[in-house]
């Protein structure tokens, strides 16, 4: 259902039939370089003492996607008792680093002269 909804949204943006939107195309839209750079800049602006790199942004987005698909919270995903259910938690970014990025993204951003975030 999530992939179906993503395909519908992408088809509107791309002005095409949802059936023509492949998983590969969705991942290219989700993990595009501009989005990664913008997220990196936003997080690093909020965390000057703990800068992150593009690989960590990519890992963060992978965790977010996993959480959406599996309908679970970060707390449950990273909980030691849930390791059998979510083995990806063992190989994904550490919970502490995930929380740092999440906190940075939840902070209000300064508005520029142009009025954009």
N, C-alpha and C positions, 0 to 999 in steps of 0.2 A: 504494500500500500504506500509506503514512504517513497519507494522508487517511482511508483505511478504518479504520485503527487509532484515529485521533482521533475518528472518528464513533462507533465502538464505545464508547470511553471516555466521550464526551459523552452518548451515549444512556443509559448506566448512570446517570450523574449526573443527567440530565434525566428519567429514567424514561420513555423513549420509544424508538421503533424507529429504528435507525441510518439507515434510508432517509429518515427525516423530518429529519435533521440536515443542513442546507445548509452550503455553504462560508461564506456570510455569517454564519450562526449560529456556526460554529466561530471565525471571526475576531472576532466580538463577545465570545465567551468568552475567547479568547486575549488580546485587547487591551482588556479591560474596564478602566474607570477606577480601580477599587479596586486591581487588580493593579499598574497603572502607578504609582499613588501609593505603594504599599507598596515597590515596587522603588526608586522615587526616594528615599524616606526611607532605605532600607537603604544605598544607594550613597552618599548624601550624609552619612550618619553615619560611614561608613568613609573618606570623602574630604573632610574639612572645608575643606581648602585648594583643592580642585578641584571645587566643586559643579557638578552637572549639572542639566538641566531635563527636563521631561516629554517634550519633543520628542526629546531624546537617548535616553531610555529607549525610546520608541517605535521609533526608528531601530535601537537595539541589538536589540530583539526581532525586528525585520524581518530583520536580519542572521542572528540565531540561527535563525529559521524557514527562511531561504534555505539555511543550512548544513545543517540537518536534511534538507530536501527533496532537496538535491543531494549529500548524504553527503560533504561535504568539510570540511576543517579550516579554521580562521581563517587559519592560515599559508598554506595553499594558495590560499584565496579571495583574499587580499590580495596574493599574490605577483605581481610585475610580469609574469612569463612566463605567468600564467594569465588575463590581462586579456581575451583573446579568448574564452576559455571562460566566464568570469564577468564580463561587462560591468557587472553590477550593482555590482561592487566600486568602479567609478569614481564612481557616484552615491550610494553608501551612506555611512554615517559613516566618517570616517578610521580607519585601522587603529590609530593611537596612542590615539585616544579610545575605541575599542572595547576595547582592552587595559586601559585605565584602569578601565572599568566591570566588565570580566571579573575583574580583580584585586580590585576592591572587593567583588564578590559572592562571591568565594572566601574572603574573610576570615571568621573566626568572629565571630558576633554575640554581644553581651552578653545574658544572660538577665535579664529583668525580674523584679520581685517576684512577678508572677503566674505566672512560669515559662514565659512565652512568649518567643519570639525577637522 
